[in-house]
Amino acid sequence: MKLDLFGPHFKADPYPTYAQLRDYEPICRRDAAGGKSIWFVTRYDDVSALLREPVHFVKDVRNTMTPAERAQLPPTPDLVGLLGNHMLNLDPPDHTRLRTLVNKAFTGAVVQRMAPRIQAIADGLLDRVQRRGRMNLIEEFAFPLPITVIAELLGVPARDRARFRHWSDAFVTPSVNVQRGAKKVLKMRRRMEDFTGYMRAIFNERRQTPRDDLITLLLQAEEAGDRLREDELFSMVILLMVAGHETVVNLIGNGVLALLHHPAQMALLRARPDLIESAVEEMVRFDGPVERATMRFAADDLMVGSHLFHRGDAVSLVLAAADRDPAHFTEPDQFDITRQPNRHLGFGQGIHYCLGGALARLEAKIALAALLQRLPGLRLATAAPLRWRGVPILRGLQQLPVAWEMSRTM
């Protein structure tokens, strides 16, 4: 079966392809760029097991190499180091140290204290568009809400959110840009230089005048007697910025689209607002913001089922396929906001479980409740096919035009 992970037709609806893979080729190997290949894993049990296996499947490919092989590696370009030297791409003990540094900022108690501010941001965004009767939900609501939240959490001005969007686009599509030639690489490098210059000024300011924000916490934090190196600091901010808003943009956008395509479920949620938590979990399962987990690598030769994975092989765990596995979910292609239990894998499992999962859930609950409460008759405002972003591991819309009834909102 041909597996085109970047084509527009596949991105529009990848689920039939994933269903065929689950049924006939649940662990398959496909060619990738640069003459390499990737294993794709699609069944729930296999994906769950490998998510929770940090010893035999590692995030840093260098941990699959012998000392002699490592010595032959060329120096890592600064650009690649900044993009990739964050905890999501690291293994213990480095992963443990870095995650511990930021974990305190994302505990349940800390996140809940942010609820009033998130509500205020959501209400402010809707105040701007409510009398208009229509908007592009992605650009005017789903994007500015989480980018404002993460900017305030980090301690950078929300007025610069357009710059953050440009930087984030470069960060989440590096492989695509590289494949498109030297001009794209140069453009990405310039964006990175713009980002590092901007953030270095913020770092210097916080060193002189500490504030109650996450950047100050990172600058001052020590764990096991070790502070963050500058490259780790940049990479951490990149990760928090991208993971802190990209996933929430897609969660809100995909979730609203699911409601629009299932009006009975939307009506039920309007009538039963107590179902909001269950609805968010079903949105993550049904059409979640992260289509595939970030890459893992086989640390040694080992068998997975009947397949031999060789040391260094890349492995892609397809969360979107696992979360529609009929072996774990009744009628998995049905969108059901009352689904119980709902042990989806949308936020991962194991040591790399999404650090910001609680914050993403809270932002989504507040955003969806505000939309349903303030925009009666919410509906799609276009009959044209919707376009999906071509980001390799994320799943999100480019635009989502919506409209609503005006008579009850004045």
Order of alpha helices (4+ residues) and beta strands (2+ residues): alpha-alpha-beta-beta-alpha-beta-alpha-alpha-alpha-alpha-alpha-beta-alpha-alpha-alpha-alpha-alpha-alpha-alpha-alpha-beta-beta-beta-beta-alpha-alpha-beta-beta
